[in-house]
């Protein structure tokens, strides 16, 4: 007979077990899918139940008032659960309340959420309802304790059946890696393995992984010797009003700017010219560049790389635009998406990690997910499994493809496992169009083109992000935990006090080999000597980071402990001459002395091992690759820290960052300028580079972008949006809005959002430059909006950005508040987004180390650097309002500086040609309502601005991005 379990679920007044109370308990006792007994009880918490909880659960105040208190039913509930394992969805939440109320002590806990992450890879959501739906389980009355407990039981039983369907080798691996751990799901897999063993008796275990060739037989693209130029007219005809696109798509709109862009890009292919194309929202630029790109690649046998900044655009290109072209173009073509190397599973590193005897619970949970997914995946792409936090992502970093440890020749010679990264690369070599993101494009540039197949034609979409992406690709961050983790890879103490790690592996492998005794002993002695140095190195590094922390404490004073943001301190000569910096220097000196010697010895060990190929040392190549990876990581840490403390490179920016959440420190470096790199590696060697975006110009000029990206020789083209902004977009500039630093500013922002939301019946998005301001606003406006029947969605309050946007799109009367990531890439077409509030002009934080360092390279940093960046950002934010020719919307800019400062004119001039209205805040709701009802604004009311000729420099604004 099987194990008895109890599925539990609670409803509570809130999320905090110390402050909130239980209002309903539901439980089902069951065995082998059969219900043995049930428990369902509403509980009186002795306090009012919040309205939103009443709405969510359907439990009314009257219902709890009539119910018994928790103390009255506690012993019945304790008896019900006994000592059986508790099964719950996000069981930690339920048990935290049960423990707090002394309802439970030592029962094992089984989380169906974690089990689902393992057994159902790739679900878009792991909420109970979504999982039940995926498993075909009916969940009626969700958010009532008993219904949820019952559904949890069914989900658990369905998941247990899934375990029994796993390949025998997969199940065996999961049991093996967890057998010495306290992992709560261990017993579930062990029980299933026993059941499976009975069912499989007499059957042979199949292979754990699908086997296959390391490198598939795909033919790389062959360049045509004498290619013909593109027939530009024939390509343009595809988009004509009676062309194939018009015939294929019911709602096709002929857009002259799109055709013009297609022609311009096609000519650039023919003439090998570089281009900067700003194409306004709605141009349809992806189709406009993809048609000539595909045609060129097919006609000439020369691949074209298309780079985007966001996954959204990559998805659109790969899943929508290119399939459309495949249907409509009279020739076939291949497309490949390549992601950064770290997105692909490395079977060799996975094998190595699975062998470790000291895996912790997070590692086991993630490895179990990978082991279940591995036989199913074609791509080995991490996005197909779900990693929920930083610790889990850190585990992935230990099994993903990594340039430091990768050795394709060795893997290729002996492995039957598929190498996902090289498989993707082979596919890319055979593709006409390769889609990448900016990070990969730049990683390839930074590694002398050893990631992507060679290419000469490049189209960069969302090119306004290229500088940031390049900066990120060339940045390095060294933190204490990461440094120590690298040391631990070499040697650490295992569960039975034995030394484990790569150095112990060397000792074991050498002793078991046919290596001559003198050589073996020398290697063992060197390995042991290195292992002995690790505790001292660890301690010295700790002292160094501690000295840095003290320096920060002194520098920031009271702000050190009283901030909601990470602290960042740029390290310049000014910091290096501070008296307190001496301690940083001394402690670094102490590290450097040992670390240098340590690196030299490690290098010697790697070299000596490399000469031992004839002595049958097991896994020698893996050991060398892994030791080399640790060597390079430690050497990089040495270089960054040493330069930051002593030998600053003038072209590199250094800073220390202290996490507000964890208190952890990291030393960072980034390039001062990326223009030279982009020019040398892209514009000069490539035959054609097209940079395009809806926002490349500032103050109607490409000069800023040219200078930032080294695009000196590129031709420029501006294609206006086909949207009629004057007819459809109203920009409202309040005349009585206080300056952002005025004490009444925040109140006005809150009042305006509420009043405008009521006038537009929601459908409103407010964009902030500071998360703190967003939260303050949410706190004040939420009760008012909810009382009026509106739903408020707040960035960061549960759910990913995508989920929040989806919910907003589908809601009738909804308001959404977002900060940085919402200023771009939000595409809500139609009436769902009709009003946009811009709380402040989006200036960068001037003390940000990169902003501060780059500012110093300008004569007038505010006008030459900070303002152009802010203009680009404002244009992006404004672009959220009108997403189709039919859209109509209102944008209110609540930053008075746009009219009170001379520089405000430059922001306004950068926006599309809209209808602009100035007036008091009180009139905004009325105007917004009329505008959205398709009423135009009377001509005399339209705004006229003071002349730009009176322009005078202003001091930098006081409020920034935070
Ligand atoms: S070739 Fe590199 S990425 Fe592929 S399996 Fe081998 S080590 Fe891993």
Boltz pocket constraint, residues with backbone or C-beta under 6 A from the ligand:
constraints:
  - pocket:
      binder: B
      contacts: [[A, 345], [A, 346], [A, 347], [A, 348], [A, 349], [A, 401], [A, 402], [A, 405], [A, 406], [A, 407], [A, 408], [A, 409], [A, 411], [A, 412], [A, 418], [A, 419], [A, 420], [A, 421], [A, 422]]
      max_distance: 6.0
